[in-house]
């Protein structure tokens, strides 16, 4: 790893809130899952400081360092057949945020996650109770049962200031649960049982994101016999950190890699992105090709449901669907987009005015 910009760990014990004191610091816990038939995808994110919030970014632009506030948020996304069905991003006042500093867990308004142990295994219980555009009430109760986790030998998370800290908590999980939507009278509008394979990580940094990260490609693909996590993280004035993490049969390979990008397109919000990513490990001969298809977009990020092909050193090839994302946060330094961004964010229980 490039120690000057990136601190990597994979630890359940470390999956706690660090209550950073810097005003522009942030921490988030990310959960995703893809259904067994690859037709449905779920993403849930808990943030102690919402990195896309106009209020958070305005405070950072004005360099507020005293009496600063946090802007916690919960984000929930559900996709079917490559299209968004539900998108709910809701920001709350800081008194609606609670998190543990000695064990994994977080609560934002009526949304929460916790680490649970049961006779059949351990994992994370994620509960969502939030509103979306049109004043629908979204509720979900989902379990991420860990299959591959704690991939590194270090168990205690040594938070490093002025670096991006990434804890790849669960590389692979069995995910089950239910997603529902209700109108204001309590009538059920949407009801889905979910079963699939998922992932969970945890990110933290003491620095303002738009001043540190130039761009970031990352994602994961679950194959029948393995999981591959890939990323290309690039800060301003620093070489990119590019890795393939291959988890197979209980063994983990964290591999240096090179990224080749091609077939560039422009999104509806003007972001230029490559449709094709090729990761080549500089050791052991792994090759991963990801063909990206946009399912969600904004001015500074793109989310994809992608086709992934892994070629192992012995020449075997396997295919799967990947969830991948692209982040280009530089635009958040300007206030031009604040009003448009804000229309897609609910505040303190009042849903967003745009879907």
TORVEXGU-411603 format. One record per residue (C-alpha): x, y, z; residue number from 1. Coordinates in nm, 2 decimals, padded with zeros to 4 digits. Example, Ala and Ser with C-alpha at 12.3 -4.5 7.8 and 13.67 -1.06 7.14 Angstrom:
! residues 2
NODE     px     py     pz  nr
NODE  01.23 -00.45  00.78   1
NODE  01.37 -00.11  00.71   2
***
This chain:
! residues 355
NODE     px     py     pz  nr
NODE  00.00  00.00  00.00   1
NODE  00.11  00.36 -00.05   2
NODE  00.15  00.45  00.32   3
NODE  00.14  00.82  00.25   4
NODE -00.23  00.81  00.14   5
NODE -00.40  00.48  00.22   6
NODE -00.43  00.27  00.53   7
NODE -00.58 -00.08  00.48   8
NODE -00.72 -00.33  00.73   9
NODE -00.98 -00.61  00.74  10
NODE -01.11 -00.64  01.10  11
NODE -01.44 -00.68  01.27  12
NODE -01.30 -00.55  01.60  13
NODE -01.19 -00.24  01.43  14
NODE -01.54 -00.17  01.28  15
NODE -01.61  00.10  01.54  16
NODE -01.68  00.47  01.54  17
NODE -01.36  00.68  01.59  18
NODE -01.53  01.01  01.69  19
NODE -01.27  01.22  01.50  20
NODE -01.23  01.57  01.63  21
NODE -01.14  01.74  01.30  22
NODE -01.43  01.94  01.17  23
NODE -01.42  01.80  00.81  24
NODE -01.36  01.44  00.91  25
NODE -01.60  01.17  00.80  26
NODE -01.67  00.81  00.86  27
NODE -01.91  00.57  00.68  28
NODE -02.02  00.21  00.69  29
NODE -02.12  00.06  00.36  30
NODE -02.33 -00.25  00.29  31
NODE -02.42 -00.39 -00.05  32
NODE -02.57 -00.72 -00.19  33
NODE -02.66 -00.87 -00.52  34
NODE -02.95 -01.12 -00.54  35
NODE -02.88 -01.48 -00.64  36
NODE -03.03 -01.43 -00.98  37
NODE -02.83 -01.10 -01.03  38
NODE -03.16 -00.91 -01.10  39
NODE -03.17 -00.71 -00.77  40
NODE -02.92 -00.51 -00.58  41
NODE -02.92 -00.33 -00.24  42
NODE -02.69 -00.06 -00.10  43
NODE -02.72  00.09  00.25  44
NODE -02.47  00.35  00.38  45
NODE -02.45  00.50  00.73  46
NODE -02.25  00.83  00.75  47
NODE -02.15  01.03  01.06  48
NODE -02.07  01.33  00.83  49
NODE -02.25  01.32  00.49  50
NODE -01.97  01.39  00.24  51
NODE -02.22  01.50 -00.03  52
NODE -02.42  01.73  00.20  53
NODE -02.43  02.10  00.09  54
NODE -02.43  02.20  00.46  55
NODE -02.12  01.99  00.53  56
NODE -01.94  02.11  00.22  57
NODE -02.04  02.47  00.28  58
NODE -01.88  02.45  00.63  59
NODE -01.57  02.30  00.48  60
NODE -01.55  02.57  00.21  61
NODE -01.58  02.84  00.48  62
NODE -01.31  02.66  00.68  63
NODE -01.53  02.65  00.99  64
NODE -01.32  02.50  01.28  65
NODE -01.51  02.61  01.59  66
NODE -01.86  02.51  01.71  67
NODE -01.88  02.29  01.40  68
NODE -02.17  02.05  01.35  69
NODE -02.19  01.70  01.21  70
NODE -02.43  01.61  00.93  71
NODE -02.51  01.24  00.96  72
NODE -02.72  01.06  00.69  73
NODE -02.86  00.73  00.59  74
NODE -02.87  00.63  00.22  75
NODE -03.07  00.34  00.09  76
NODE -03.08  00.22 -00.28  77
NODE -03.27 -00.07 -00.43  78
NODE -03.23 -00.17 -00.80  79
NODE -03.42 -00.42 -01.01  80
NODE -03.33 -00.52 -01.37  81
NODE -03.06 -00.25 -01.39  82
NODE -03.29  00.03 -01.28  83
NODE -03.34  00.22 -00.95  84
NODE -03.67  00.13 -00.78  85
NODE -03.61  00.31 -00.46  86
NODE -03.35  00.58 -00.37  87
NODE -03.37  00.74 -00.03  88
NODE -03.10  00.98  00.10  89
NODE -03.19  01.14  00.43  90
NODE -02.98  01.38  00.64  91
NODE -03.04  01.44  01.01  92
NODE -02.93  01.67  01.29  93
NODE -02.63  01.55  01.48  94
NODE -02.84  01.46  01.79  95
NODE -03.01  01.18  01.59  96
NODE -02.67  01.01  01.54  97
NODE -02.54  00.75  01.79  98
NODE -02.25  00.51  01.74  99
NODE -02.04  00.28  01.95 100
NODE -01.67  00.34  02.01 101
NODE -01.61 -00.01  02.16 102
NODE -01.81 -00.23  01.94 103
NODE -01.96 -00.22  01.58 104
NODE -02.29 -00.04  01.57 105
NODE -02.46  00.28  01.46 106
NODE -02.81  00.44  01.48 107
NODE -02.93  00.74  01.27 108
NODE -03.29  00.83  01.36 109
NODE -03.48  00.50  01.31 110
NODE -03.21  00.33  01.10 111
NODE -02.94  00.12  01.26 112
NODE -02.69 -00.16  01.22 113
NODE -02.54 -00.39  01.48 114
NODE -02.30 -00.68  01.50 115
NODE -02.48 -01.00  01.61 116
NODE -02.36 -01.35  01.70 117
NODE -02.59 -01.65  01.67 118
NODE -02.55 -02.03  01.68 119
NODE -02.54 -02.03  01.29 120
NODE -02.27 -01.76  01.27 121
NODE -02.20 -01.39  01.31 122
NODE -02.27 -01.09  01.11 123
NODE -02.46 -00.76  01.08 124
NODE -02.83 -00.68  01.13 125
NODE -02.93 -00.38  00.92 126
NODE -03.26 -00.21  00.98 127
NODE -03.39  00.07  00.76 128
NODE -03.69  00.29  00.84 129
NODE -03.68  00.61  00.63 130
NODE -03.88  00.82  00.38 131
NODE -03.83  00.86  00.01 132
NODE -03.96  01.09 -00.26 133
NODE -04.35  01.09 -00.27 134
NODE -04.36  01.05  00.11 135
NODE -04.34  00.67  00.09 136
NODE -04.20  00.50  00.40 137
NODE -03.92  00.25  00.33 138
NODE -03.86 -00.03  00.57 139
NODE -03.60 -00.31  00.54 140
NODE -03.46 -00.57  00.77 141
NODE -03.16 -00.75  00.63 142
NODE -02.89 -00.97  00.77 143
NODE -02.53 -00.99  00.64 144
NODE -02.40 -01.32  00.77 145
NODE -02.02 -01.32  00.74 146
NODE -01.86 -01.59  00.52 147
NODE -01.52 -01.43  00.45 148
NODE -01.41 -01.16  00.70 149
NODE -01.11 -01.05  00.91 150
NODE -00.87 -01.10  00.62 151
NODE -00.57 -00.94  00.77 152
NODE -00.37 -01.05  01.07 153
NODE -00.40 -00.71  01.24 154
NODE -00.71 -00.70  01.45 155
NODE -00.69 -00.36  01.62 156
NODE -00.75 -00.07  01.38 157
NODE -00.47  00.19  01.40 158
NODE -00.65  00.50  01.28 159
NODE -00.40  00.72  01.09 160
NODE -00.47  01.09  01.06 161
NODE -00.42  01.26  00.72 162
NODE -00.47  00.93  00.54 163
NODE -00.77  00.75  00.40 164
NODE -00.85  00.46  00.63 165
NODE -01.02  00.16  00.47 166
NODE -01.15 -00.14  00.67 167
NODE -01.26 -00.42  00.44 168
NODE -01.47 -00.58  00.71 169
NODE -01.66 -00.85  00.52 170
NODE -01.55 -00.95  00.18 171
NODE -01.83 -01.20  00.13 172
NODE -02.16 -01.25  00.32 173
NODE -02.49 -01.44  00.28 174
NODE -02.76 -01.17  00.28 175
NODE -03.13 -01.24  00.35 176
NODE -03.42 -01.02  00.45 177
NODE -03.72 -00.82  00.34 178
NODE -03.78 -00.48  00.18 179
NODE -04.11 -00.30  00.20 180
NODE -04.27  00.04  00.11 181
NODE -04.58  00.19  00.26 182
NODE -04.80  00.49  00.19 183
NODE -04.89  00.74  00.46 184
NODE -05.20  00.53  00.56 185
NODE -04.98  00.22  00.61 186
NODE -05.09  00.04  00.29 187
NODE -04.82 -00.19  00.15 188
NODE -04.70 -00.06 -00.19 189
NODE -04.39 -00.28 -00.24 190
NODE -04.29 -00.61 -00.08 191
NODE -03.98 -00.81 -00.16 192
NODE -03.79 -01.10  00.00 193
NODE -03.42 -01.08 -00.07 194
NODE -03.15 -01.35 -00.08 195
NODE -02.81 -01.30 -00.22 196
NODE -02.44 -01.24 -00.16 197
NODE -02.31 -00.92  00.00 198
NODE -02.01 -00.71  00.11 199
NODE -01.94 -00.46  00.39 200
NODE -01.67 -00.21  00.45 201
NODE -01.59  00.10  00.66 202
NODE -01.41  00.42  00.56 203
NODE -01.27  00.71  00.76 204
NODE -01.06  01.02  00.70 205
NODE -00.98  01.33  00.89 206
NODE -00.95  01.54  00.57 207
NODE -01.21  01.71  00.35 208
NODE -01.27  01.47  00.06 209
NODE -01.27  01.71 -00.24 210
NODE -00.92  01.84 -00.13 211
NODE -00.77  01.50 -00.11 212
NODE -00.93  01.25 -00.35 213
NODE -00.89  01.31 -00.73 214
NODE -01.08  01.00 -00.84 215
NODE -01.16  00.65 -00.72 216
NODE -01.28  00.34 -00.90 217
NODE -01.38  00.05 -00.69 218
NODE -01.61 -00.25 -00.67 219
NODE -01.65 -00.62 -00.61 220
NODE -01.76 -00.94 -00.79 221
NODE -01.87 -01.26 -00.62 222
NODE -01.79 -01.57 -00.83 223
NODE -01.90 -01.93 -00.74 224
NODE -01.57 -02.01 -00.58 225
NODE -01.42 -01.67 -00.49 226
NODE -01.47 -01.30 -00.43 227
NODE -01.26 -01.03 -00.60 228
NODE -01.24 -00.67 -00.47 229
NODE -01.08 -00.41 -00.69 230
NODE -01.00 -00.05 -00.66 231
NODE -00.79  00.23 -00.80 232
NODE -00.76  00.51 -00.54 233
NODE -00.59  00.84 -00.65 234
NODE -00.52  01.15 -00.44 235
NODE -00.40  01.48 -00.58 236
NODE -00.02  01.49 -00.63 237
NODE  00.01  01.12 -00.54 238
NODE  00.05  00.80 -00.75 239
NODE -00.27  00.59 -00.76 240
NODE -00.31  00.29 -00.52 241
NODE -00.43  00.00 -00.74 242
NODE -00.52 -00.34 -00.59 243
NODE -00.69 -00.67 -00.66 244
NODE -00.80 -00.86 -00.35 245
NODE -00.88 -01.22 -00.43 246
NODE -01.05 -01.43 -00.16 247
NODE -01.08 -01.80 -00.23 248
NODE -01.11 -02.11 -00.01 249
NODE -01.03 -01.91  00.30 250
NODE -00.71 -01.76  00.16 251
NODE -00.66 -01.40  00.07 252
NODE -00.43 -01.25 -00.19 253
NODE -00.38 -00.87 -00.17 254
NODE -00.21 -00.80 -00.50 255
NODE -00.06 -00.49 -00.65 256
NODE -00.22 -00.42 -00.99 257
NODE -00.23 -00.20 -01.29 258
NODE -00.55 -00.05 -01.43 259
NODE -00.62 -00.01 -01.80 260
NODE -00.93  00.20 -01.89 261
NODE -01.10  00.22 -02.23 262
NODE -01.43  00.29 -02.41 263
NODE -01.49  00.63 -02.24 264
NODE -01.84  00.78 -02.22 265
NODE -02.01  01.08 -02.07 266
NODE -02.29  01.04 -01.81 267
NODE -02.60  01.25 -01.81 268
NODE -02.44  01.48 -01.55 269
NODE -02.13  01.53 -01.75 270
NODE -01.89  01.29 -01.58 271
NODE -01.65  01.12 -01.82 272
NODE -01.59  00.75 -01.73 273
NODE -01.45  00.43 -01.88 274
NODE -01.70  00.16 -01.96 275
NODE -01.42 -00.10 -01.95 276
NODE -01.17 -00.16 -01.67 277
NODE -00.89 -00.41 -01.69 278
NODE -00.70 -00.49 -01.37 279
NODE -00.37 -00.68 -01.42 280
NODE -00.19 -00.81 -01.11 281
NODE  00.19 -00.76 -01.12 282
NODE  00.23 -01.09 -00.94 283
NODE  00.06 -01.43 -00.97 284
NODE -00.10 -01.35 -01.31 285
NODE -00.46 -01.26 -01.22 286
NODE -00.66 -01.06 -01.47 287
NODE -01.00 -00.90 -01.41 288
NODE -01.21 -00.73 -01.68 289
NODE -01.51 -00.52 -01.58 290
NODE -01.76 -00.39 -01.83 291
NODE -01.96 -00.12 -01.66 292
NODE -02.33 -00.02 -01.71 293
NODE -02.46  00.29 -01.53 294
NODE -02.75  00.23 -01.29 295
NODE -02.73  00.55 -01.09 296
NODE -02.56  00.89 -01.14 297
NODE -02.50  01.23 -00.98 298
NODE -02.26  01.52 -01.05 299
NODE -01.97  01.35 -00.87 300
NODE -02.04  00.98 -00.86 301
NODE -02.16  00.69 -01.08 302
NODE -02.28  00.35 -00.98 303
NODE -02.27  00.05 -01.21 304
NODE -02.40 -00.30 -01.24 305
NODE -02.12 -00.46 -01.44 306
NODE -02.02 -00.77 -01.61 307
NODE -01.70 -00.92 -01.46 308
NODE -01.46 -01.18 -01.59 309
NODE -01.18 -01.31 -01.38 310
NODE -00.89 -01.51 -01.53 311
NODE -00.69 -01.71 -01.28 312
NODE -00.31 -01.78 -01.32 313
NODE -00.40 -02.14 -01.45 314
NODE -00.60 -01.99 -01.73 315
NODE -00.94 -02.07 -01.59 316
NODE -01.21 -01.80 -01.65 317
NODE -01.52 -01.73 -01.45 318
NODE -01.80 -01.47 -01.51 319
NODE -02.03 -01.29 -01.27 320
NODE -02.21 -00.96 -01.20 321
NODE -02.02 -00.68 -01.02 322
NODE -02.13 -00.37 -00.83 323
NODE -01.88 -00.10 -00.91 324
NODE -01.86  00.28 -00.85 325
NODE -01.67  00.58 -00.96 326
NODE -01.61  00.89 -00.75 327
NODE -01.49  01.23 -00.88 328
NODE -01.54  01.46 -00.58 329
NODE -01.36  01.78 -00.70 330
NODE -01.69  01.93 -00.80 331
NODE -01.80  01.94 -00.44 332
NODE -01.55  02.23 -00.38 333
NODE -01.79  02.46 -00.57 334
NODE -02.13  02.57 -00.45 335
NODE -02.28  02.57 -00.80 336
NODE -02.44  02.23 -00.76 337
NODE -02.56  02.27 -00.40 338
NODE -02.92  02.35 -00.48 339
NODE -02.96  02.06 -00.72 340
NODE -02.79  01.82 -00.49 341
NODE -03.01  01.93 -00.20 342
NODE -03.33  01.86 -00.39 343
NODE -03.25  01.48 -00.37 344
NODE -03.17  01.49  00.00 345
NODE -03.44  01.45  00.27 346
NODE -03.39  01.64  00.59 347
NODE -03.50  01.54  00.94 348
NODE -03.78  01.31  00.83 349
NODE -03.90  01.54  00.54 350
NODE -03.85  01.34  00.22 351
NODE -03.65  01.47 -00.08 352
NODE -03.84  01.69 -00.34 353
NODE -03.68  01.50 -00.63 354
NODE -03.64  01.12 -00.67 355
***
